[in-house]
Amino acid sequence: MSLKNKIKTFFTYDEDEFEYVEEEAAAGIEVPETLSRKNRNVVSLKSVQSTSKVVLCEPRSYSEAQEIADQIVNRRAVVINLQRVDYAQAKRIVDFLSGTVYAVSGQIQKLGENTFLCTPDNVDVSGSISDMLEEEEY
């Protein structure tokens, strides 16, 4: 078999080998009607959208730390406002969430007094708020 034929068979397929299943409708992906049956297996990347979610939390006690950690484990960024929690419980919450963030290879950053941002590894945070505030003063 020549190289040309090998490449051709690699990039093409026999339609009889594959059973067409309408998984697009089950997954909620719309396929334009203009596509023929042969090309319906190909879905445009523009039609597949993944939305990121940022969760805002304001815990009132340490017992809510597990719910916040679950959001981080589910790969969502979490902004935590600890102003309604006393200092001892706020410290315990930050310690607990630091362990969770470490476990998912994420980051925890202090945004302001009693405000933290916890992000999993799929979220990249650049810059710093305190650096921006210092620049505005000058």
Phi and psi in degrees as GROMACS dihedral restraints (atoms count N, CA, C in turn):
[ dihedral_restraints ]
;  ai    aj    ak    al  type     phi  dphi    fc
    3     4     5     6     1   -76.7    20    10
    4     5     6     7     1   164.0    20    10
    6     7     8     9     1   -60.7    20    10
    7     8     9    10     1   -38.9    20    10
    9    10    11    12     1   -62.0    20    10
   10    11    12    13     1   -42.7    20    10
   12    13    14    15     1   -68.9    20    10
   13    14    15    16     1   -36.7    20    10
   15    16    17    18     1   -62.8    20    10
   16    17    18    19     1   -44.3    20    10
   18    19    20    21     1   -65.4    20    10
   19    20    21    22     1   -41.1    20    10
   21    22    23    24     1   -62.4    20    10
   22    23    24    25     1   -43.5    20    10
   24    25    26    27     1   -71.9    20    10
   25    26    27    28     1   -26.7    20    10
   27    28    29    30     1   -69.0    20    10
   28    29    30    31     1   -40.1    20    10
   30    31    32    33     1   -92.9    20    10
   31    32    33    34     1    -5.7    20    10
   33    34    35    36     1  -120.2    20    10
   34    35    36    37     1   163.7    20    10
   36    37    38    39     1  -143.5    20    10
   37    38    39    40     1   156.2    20    10
   39    40    41    42     1   -85.6    20    10
   40    41    42    43     1   126.7    20    10
   42    43    44    45     1   -62.6    20    10
   43    44    45    46     1   -26.4    20    10
   45    46    47    48     1   -72.2    20    10
   46    47    48    49     1   -20.3    20    10
   48    49    50    51     1   -71.7    20    10
   49    50    51    52     1   -27.5    20    10
   51    52    53    54     1  -111.9    20    10
   52    53    54    55     1   138.1    20    10
   54    55    56    57     1   -92.7    20    10
   55    56    57    58     1   126.3    20    10
   57    58    59    60     1   -78.9    20    10
   58    59    60    61     1   123.4    20    10
   60    61    62    63     1  -122.4    20    10
   61    62    63    64     1   134.7    20    10
   63    64    65    66     1   -81.8    20    10
   64    65    66    67     1    74.5    20    10
   66    67    68    69     1   -83.8    20    10
   67    68    69    70     1   -21.0    20    10
   69    70    71    72     1   -61.1    20    10
   70    71    72    73     1   -41.7    20    10
   72    73    74    75     1   -67.2    20    10
   73    74    75    76     1   -37.7    20    10
   75    76    77    78     1   -68.8    20    10
   76    77    78    79     1   -32.9    20    10
   78    79    80    81     1   -85.3    20    10
   79    80    81    82     1    -4.9    20    10
   81    82    83    84     1    81.4    20    10
   82    83    84    85     1    18.1    20    10
   84    85    86    87     1   -98.5    20    10
   85    86    87    88     1   126.1    20    10
   87    88    89    90     1   -87.1    20    10
   88    89    90    91     1   130.8    20    10
   90    91    92    93     1  -112.0    20    10
   91    92    93    94     1   126.0    20    10
   93    94    95    96     1   -59.0    20    10
   94    95    96    97     1   143.2    20    10
   96    97    98    99     1   -68.0    20    10
   97    98    99   100     1   -18.2    20    10
   99   100   101   102     1   -71.5    20    10
  100   101   102   103     1   -15.9    20    10
  102   103   104   105     1   -74.7    20    10
  103   104   105   106     1   137.2    20    10
  105   106   107   108     1   -75.4    20    10
  106   107   108   109     1   169.4    20    10
  108   109   110   111     1   -61.1    20    10
  109   110   111   112     1   -35.7    20    10
  111   112   113   114     1   -63.2    20    10
  112   113   114   115     1   -36.1    20    10
  114   115   116   117     1   -98.0    20    10
  115   116   117   118     1     5.2    20    10
  117   118   119   120     1   -71.3    20    10
  118   119   120   121     1   -14.6    20    10
  120   121   122   123     1   -74.6    20    10
  121   122   123   124     1   -17.3    20    10
  123   124   125   126     1   -93.1    20    10
  124   125   126   127     1   125.1    20    10
  126   127   128   129     1  -119.0    20    10
  127   128   129   130     1   133.2    20    10
  129   130   131   132     1   -64.9    20    10
  130   131   132   133     1   140.2    20    10
  132   133   134   135     1   -66.4    20    10
  133   134   135   136     1   -22.7    20    10
  135   136   137   138     1   -67.0    20    10
  136   137   138   139     1   -27.5    20    10
  138   139   140   141     1   -80.9    20    10
  139   140   141   142     1   -16.3    20    10
  141   142   143   144     1   -98.6    20    10
  142   143   144   145     1   112.1    20    10
  144   145   146   147     1  -116.8    20    10
  145   146   147   148     1   134.7    20    10
  147   148   149   150     1  -114.8    20    10
  148   149   150   151     1   126.4    20    10
  150   151   152   153     1  -103.2    20    10
  151   152   153   154     1   137.8    20    10
  153   154   155   156     1   -92.9    20    10
  154   155   156   157     1   153.4    20    10
  156   157   158   159     1  -128.4    20    10
  157   158   159   160     1   135.9    20    10
  159   160   161   162     1  -112.7    20    10
  160   161   162   163     1   126.4    20    10
  162   163   164   165     1  -104.3    20    10
  163   164   165   166     1   131.0    20    10
  165   166   167   168     1  -101.5    20    10
  166   167   168   169     1   128.0    20    10
  168   169   170   171     1  -127.9    20    10
  169   170   171   172     1   143.0    20    10
  171   172   173   174     1  -136.1    20    10
  172   173   174   175     1    80.6    20    10
  174   175   176   177     1   -67.6    20    10
  175   176   177   178     1   151.3    20    10
  177   178   179   180     1  -109.4    20    10
  178   179   180   181     1   -11.9    20    10
  180   181   182   183     1  -155.1    20    10
  181   182   183   184     1   167.7    20    10
  183   184   185   186     1   -64.3    20    10
  184   185   186   187     1   -27.0    20    10
  186   187   188   189     1   -63.5    20    10
  187   188   189   190     1   -17.6    20    10
  189   190   191   192     1   -85.6    20    10
  190   191   192   193     1    -4.2    20    10
  192   193   194   195     1   -63.5    20    10
  193   194   195   196     1   -35.0    20    10
  195   196   197   198     1   -64.6    20    10
  196   197   198   199     1   -39.0    20    10
  198   199   200   201     1   -64.5    20    10
  199   200   201   202     1   -39.1    20    10
  201   202   203   204     1   -66.8    20    10
  202   203   204   205     1   -42.6    20    10
  204   205   206   207     1   -62.6    20    10
  205   206   207   208     1   -36.1    20    10
  207   208   209   210     1   -61.8    20    10
  208   209   210   211     1   -36.5    20    10
  210   211   212   213     1   -64.7    20    10
  211   212   213   214     1   -40.2    20    10
  213   214   215   216     1   -67.1    20    10
  214   215   216   217     1   -42.9    20    10
  216   217   218   219     1   -63.5    20    10
  217   218   219   220     1   -30.9    20    10
  219   220   221   222     1   -82.3    20    10
  220   221   222   223     1    15.6    20    10
  222   223   224   225     1    64.7    20    10
  223   224   225   226     1    43.1    20    10
  225   226   227   228     1  -117.5    20    10
  226   227   228   229     1   142.4    20    10
  228   229   230   231     1   -77.0    20    10
  229   230   231   232     1   141.7    20    10
  231   232   233   234     1  -129.3    20    10
  232   233   234   235     1   128.1    20    10
  234   235   236   237     1  -103.0    20    10
  235   236   237   238     1   124.6    20    10
  237   238   239   240     1  -115.8    20    10
  238   239   240   241     1   126.2    20    10
  240   241   242   243     1  -105.9    20    10
  241   242   243   244     1   115.2    20    10
  243   244   245   246     1  -104.5    20    10
  244   245   246   247     1    23.8    20    10
  246   247   248   249     1   -71.4    20    10
  247   248   249   250     1   -24.4    20    10
  249   250   251   252     1   -91.9    20    10
  250   251   252   253     1     5.6    20    10
  252   253   254   255     1  -114.2    20    10
  253   254   255   256     1   141.1    20    10
  255   256   257   258     1   -68.3    20    10
  256   257   258   259     1   163.8    20    10
  258   259   260   261     1   -58.0    20    10
  259   260   261   262     1   -43.5    20    10
  261   262   263   264     1   -63.6    20    10
  262   263   264   265     1   -44.0    20    10
  264   265   266   267     1   -71.6    20    10
  265   266   267   268     1   -35.7    20    10
  267   268   269   270     1   -62.7    20    10
  268   269   270   271     1   -40.1    20    10
  270   271   272   273     1   -64.8    20    10
  271   272   273   274     1   -41.4    20    10
  273   274   275   276     1   -64.3    20    10
  274   275   276   277     1   -39.3    20    10
  276   277   278   279     1   -64.2    20    10
  277   278   279   280     1   -45.3    20    10
  279   280   281   282     1   -64.2    20    10
  280   281   282   283     1   -40.4    20    10
  282   283   284   285     1   -62.5    20    10
  283   284   285   286     1   -43.5    20    10
  285   286   287   288     1   -64.0    20    10
  286   287   288   289     1   -45.8    20    10
  288   289   290   291     1   -70.0    20    10
  289   290   291   292     1   -30.3    20    10
  291   292   293   294     1   -62.3    20    10
  292   293   294   295     1   -40.5    20    10
  294   295   296   297     1   -65.5    20    10
  295   296   297   298     1   -40.2    20    10
  297   298   299   300     1   -65.1    20    10
  298   299   300   301     1   -44.8    20    10
  300   301   302   303     1   -63.4    20    10
  301   302   303   304     1   -39.7    20    10
  303   304   305   306     1   -63.3    20    10
  304   305   306   307     1   -39.7    20    10
  306   307   308   309     1   -64.6    20    10
  307   308   309   310     1   -31.7    20    10
  309   310   311   312     1   -99.8    20    10
  310   311   312   313     1    13.7    20    10
  312   313   314   315     1    57.6    20    10
  313   314   315   316     1    38.8    20    10
  315   316   317   318     1  -100.2    20    10
  316   317   318   319     1  -157.8    20    10
  318   319   320   321     1  -136.2    20    10
  319   320   321   322     1   150.4    20    10
  321   322   323   324     1  -127.6    20    10
  322   323   324   325     1   131.2    20    10
  324   325   326   327     1  -132.5    20    10
  325   326   327   328     1   144.5    20    10
  327   328   329   330     1   -87.5    20    10
  328   329   330   331     1   120.7    20    10
  330   331   332   333     1   -90.1    20    10
  331   332   333   334     1   -30.4    20    10
  333   334   335   336     1  -171.2    20    10
  334   335   336   337     1  -171.9    20    10
  336   337   338   339     1   -65.7    20    10
  337   338   339   340     1   121.5    20    10
  339   340   341   342     1    65.0    20    10
  340   341   342   343     1    21.3    20    10
  342   343   344   345     1  -130.1    20    10
  343   344   345   346     1   127.7    20    10
  345   346   347   348     1  -130.1    20    10
  346   347   348   349     1   153.0    20    10
  348   349   350   351     1  -118.8    20    10
  349   350   351   352     1   120.8    20    10
  351   352   353   354     1  -111.4    20    10
  352   353   354   355     1   125.2    20    10
  354   355   356   357     1  -129.0    20    10
  355   356   357   358     1   141.1    20    10
  357   358   359   360     1   -76.9    20    10
  358   359   360   361     1  -178.1    20    10
  360   361   362   363     1   -69.3    20    10
  361   362   363   364     1   -18.2    20    10
  363   364   365   366     1   -83.7    20    10
  364   365   366   367     1    -3.0    20    10
  366   367   368   369     1  -113.4    20    10
  367   368   369   370     1   127.6    20    10
  369   370   371   372     1  -109.4    20    10
  370   371   372   373     1   124.4    20    10
  372   373   374   375     1  -109.1    20    10
  373   374   375   376     1   129.2    20    10
  375   376   377   378     1  -124.9    20    10
  376   377   378   379     1   151.6    20    10
  378   379   380   381     1    87.2    20    10
  379   380   381   382     1   176.4    20    10
  381   382   383   384     1  -147.7    20    10
  382   383   384   385     1   138.6    20    10
  384   385   386   387     1   -69.4    20    10
  385   386   387   388     1   -40.8    20    10
  387   388   389   390     1   -63.8    20    10
  388   389   390   391     1   -35.1    20    10
  390   391   392   393     1   -64.0    20    10
  391   392   393   394     1   -39.5    20    10
  393   394   395   396     1   -67.9    20    10
  394   395   396   397     1   -37.3    20    10
  396   397   398   399     1   -67.0    20    10
  397   398   399   400     1   -39.2    20    10
  399   400   401   402     1   -64.9    20    10
  400   401   402   403     1   -35.9    20    10
  402   403   404   405     1   -67.1    20    10
  403   404   405   406     1   -35.4    20    10
  405   406   407   408     1   -69.3    20    10
  406   407   408   409     1   -28.2    20    10
  408   409   410   411     1   -68.2    20    10
  409   410   411   412     1   -29.1    20    10
